[in-house]
Amino acid sequence: MRAAQVSKLDGPESIEVVDIPEPASYPDGVVIDVHAAGVAFPDVLMTRGLYQMKPDLPFVVGGEVAGVVRSAPEGAHVAAGDRVVALTMLGNAIAEVAVTPTQMVFRLPDNVSLEAGAGILFNDLTVHFCLRNRGRLAPGETVLVHGAAGGIGTSTLRMAAALGAGRVVAVVSTEEKAAVARANGATDVVLTDGWLAAVKELTGGRGVDIVLDPVGGDRFTDSIRSLAPAGRLLVVGFTAGEIPTVKVNRLLLKNVEVVGAAWGEWVLTHPGYLQEQWAEVEPLLAAGKIAPPRPALYPLDQAAAAVASLDNRTATGKVVVTLR
Ligand SMILES: NC(=O)c1ccc[n+]([C@@H]2O[C@H](COP(=O)([O-])OP(=O)(O)OC[C@H]3O[C@@H](n4cnc5c(N)ncnc54)[C@H](OP(=O)(O)O)[C@@H]3O)[C@@H](O)[C@H]2O)c1
């Protein structure tokens, strides 16, 4: 099979398309003919050996796929011929064939294409975990998301209203990304430059109830300043590079929280949680209450460019590599 593989840790440019044997199945394994695979920021970090998961070299890039089941264990909830999305947690996704345990495989609603489906699980279930579990989103609350035209960002814009938010504010670095944020459902869009003052004005000085922050860096203290009383700042990632620190007097003075949100860690320590999440998210996708992603598509030959677009900050929306 053809696959996007890394054999040296020199960043996205070191991704090569190679011919390698198909992965072997195992008793609990579902074999999937992969049509499309999602790209996320951890893939960038893994090409440099900077992510918490460090597979042996060489490894196949990517953590999520959409495709058609070739074979599944008897009695499994999916069977040969089913259109599915699946997590490979992490690596082994951008390849013509993937094998993953049955509990990581989900049937895709008919109204969602395989290309869009490849962009759902990793980000949407992270955002669902962030808003429902860690952020305790209450009906009508205002959510602000940084990096709003990115993968996690566009998931937040697509999902927050369906999960109860009254208003969703997008923070982006360029006008082009502002258009992407609007197209994905942002109620309001502000540019990174001067974002705090703009958000204060938009909210009549009150601030927002939840900040979902996949970016970190030097805007972190301003994110605390942007919270309304009893607001929650969700720490999701650090695409800006720098890991911020927090002076806890700011939390006390404003009655606000800074909350860690590591979805993968939660999934690994809470059996059945993925299924609970899909049971809530799937009907919303099937009913069109959560719009499917509108991914930027790259053919397999351009897998390196697909991952590089997240590294060089040019990606808009979810990035997906197509294989069939
Ligand atoms: N905690 C969890 O469970 C979890 C799960 C999944 C992903 N994550 C993390 O979430 C973060 C976002 O992932 P993603 O897949 O959404 O990434 P993405 O699609 O690349 O989006 C990230 C956004 O970050 C902003 N950014 C600011 N400074 C940047 C820089 N120096 N380089 C690149 N981007 C920069 C960009 O928006 P602007 O240009 O508009 O600023 C970009 O759109 C990553 O750190 C990832 O590891 C965490």
Ligand as a Chemical Component Dictionary entry (heavy atoms), coordinates in Angstrom:
data_LIG
# 
_chem_comp.id                   LIG 
_chem_comp.type                 NON-POLYMER 
_chem_comp.pdbx_formal_charge   0 
_chem_comp.three_letter_code    LIG 
# 
loop_
_chem_comp_atom.comp_id 
_chem_comp_atom.atom_id 
_chem_comp_atom.alt_atom_id 
_chem_comp_atom.type_symbol 
_chem_comp_atom.charge 
_chem_comp_atom.model_Cartn_x 
_chem_comp_atom.model_Cartn_y 
_chem_comp_atom.model_Cartn_z 
_chem_comp_atom.pdbx_ordinal 
LIG N1  N1  N 0  -5.914 19.209 24.433 1  
LIG C1  C1  C 0  -6.332 18.327 23.546 2  
LIG O1  O1  O 0  -6.971 17.334 23.879 3  
LIG C2  C2  C 0  -6.019 18.561 22.090 4  
LIG C3  C3  C 0  -6.611 17.791 21.081 5  
LIG C4  C4  C 0  -6.353 18.105 19.737 6  
LIG C5  C5  C 0  -5.465 19.154 19.439 7  
LIG N2  N2  N 1  -4.883 19.834 20.465 8  
LIG C6  C6  C 0  -3.960 20.968 20.224 9  
LIG O2  O2  O 0  -4.699 22.057 19.721 10 
LIG C7  C7  C 0  -3.814 22.900 18.997 11 
LIG C8  C8  C 0  -4.463 23.279 17.677 12 
LIG O3  O3  O 0  -4.510 22.160 16.813 13 
LIG P1  P1  P 0  -5.158 22.319 15.350 14 
LIG O4  O4  O 0  -5.070 20.974 14.734 15 
LIG O5  O5  O -1 -6.431 23.056 15.467 16 
LIG O6  O6  O 0  -4.064 23.287 14.651 17 
LIG P2  P2  P 0  -4.277 24.258 13.387 18 
LIG O7  O7  O 0  -5.370 23.772 12.516 19 
LIG O8  O8  O 0  -2.902 24.441 12.820 20 
LIG O9  O9  O 0  -4.772 25.644 14.044 21 
LIG C9  C9  C 0  -3.980 26.306 14.974 22 
LIG C10 C10 C 0  -4.151 27.814 14.895 23 
LIG O10 O10 O 0  -3.178 28.361 15.807 24 
LIG C11 C11 C 0  -2.895 29.691 15.402 25 
LIG N3  N3  N 0  -1.460 29.987 15.593 26 
LIG C12 C12 C 0  -0.985 30.973 16.359 27 
LIG N4  N4  N 0  0.343  30.966 16.323 28 
LIG C13 C13 C 0  0.733  29.969 15.513 29 
LIG C14 C14 C 0  1.999  29.502 15.078 30 
LIG N5  N5  N 0  3.134  30.060 15.507 31 
LIG N6  N6  N 0  2.044  28.436 14.248 32 
LIG C15 C15 C 0  0.906  27.854 13.831 33 
LIG N7  N7  N 0  -0.344 28.258 14.218 34 
LIG C16 C16 C 0  -0.418 29.333 15.054 35 
LIG C17 C17 C 0  -3.317 29.818 13.937 36 
LIG O11 O11 O 0  -4.392 30.759 13.905 37 
LIG P3  P3  P 0  -4.134 32.317 13.648 38 
LIG O12 O12 O 0  -3.183 32.425 12.489 39 
LIG O13 O13 O 0  -5.497 32.827 13.329 40 
LIG O14 O14 O 0  -3.567 32.847 14.922 41 
LIG C18 C18 C 0  -3.849 28.439 13.553 42 
LIG O15 O15 O 0  -4.992 28.528 12.733 43 
LIG C19 C19 C 0  -2.494 22.122 18.880 44 
LIG O16 O16 O 0  -1.592 22.608 19.851 45 
LIG C20 C20 C 0  -2.877 20.709 19.196 46 
LIG O17 O17 O 0  -1.800 19.950 19.715 47 
LIG C21 C21 C 0  -5.142 19.566 21.766 48 
# 
loop_
_chem_comp_bond.comp_id 
_chem_comp_bond.atom_id_1 
_chem_comp_bond.atom_id_2 
_chem_comp_bond.value_order 
_chem_comp_bond.pdbx_ordinal 
LIG N1  C1  SING 1  
LIG C1  O1  DOUB 2  
LIG C1  C2  SING 3  
LIG C2  C3  SING 4  
LIG C2  C21 DOUB 5  
LIG C3  C4  DOUB 6  
LIG C4  C5  SING 7  
LIG C5  N2  DOUB 8  
LIG N2  C6  SING 9  
LIG N2  C21 SING 10 
LIG C6  O2  SING 11 
LIG C6  C20 SING 12 
LIG O2  C7  SING 13 
LIG C7  C8  SING 14 
LIG C7  C19 SING 15 
LIG C8  O3  SING 16 
LIG O3  P1  SING 17 
LIG P1  O4  DOUB 18 
LIG P1  O5  SING 19 
LIG P1  O6  SING 20 
LIG O6  P2  SING 21 
LIG P2  O7  DOUB 22 
LIG P2  O8  SING 23 
LIG P2  O9  SING 24 
LIG O9  C9  SING 25 
LIG C9  C10 SING 26 
LIG C10 O10 SING 27 
LIG C10 C18 SING 28 
LIG O10 C11 SING 29 
LIG C11 N3  SING 30 
LIG C11 C17 SING 31 
LIG N3  C12 SING 32 
LIG N3  C16 SING 33 
LIG C12 N4  DOUB 34 
LIG N4  C13 SING 35 
LIG C13 C14 SING 36 
LIG C13 C16 DOUB 37 
LIG C14 N5  SING 38 
LIG C14 N6  DOUB 39 
LIG N6  C15 SING 40 
LIG C15 N7  DOUB 41 
LIG N7  C16 SING 42 
LIG C17 O11 SING 43 
LIG C17 C18 SING 44 
LIG O11 P3  SING 45 
LIG P3  O12 DOUB 46 
LIG P3  O13 SING 47 
LIG P3  O14 SING 48 
LIG C18 O15 SING 49 
LIG C19 O16 SING 50 
LIG C19 C20 SING 51 
LIG C20 O17 SING 52 
# 
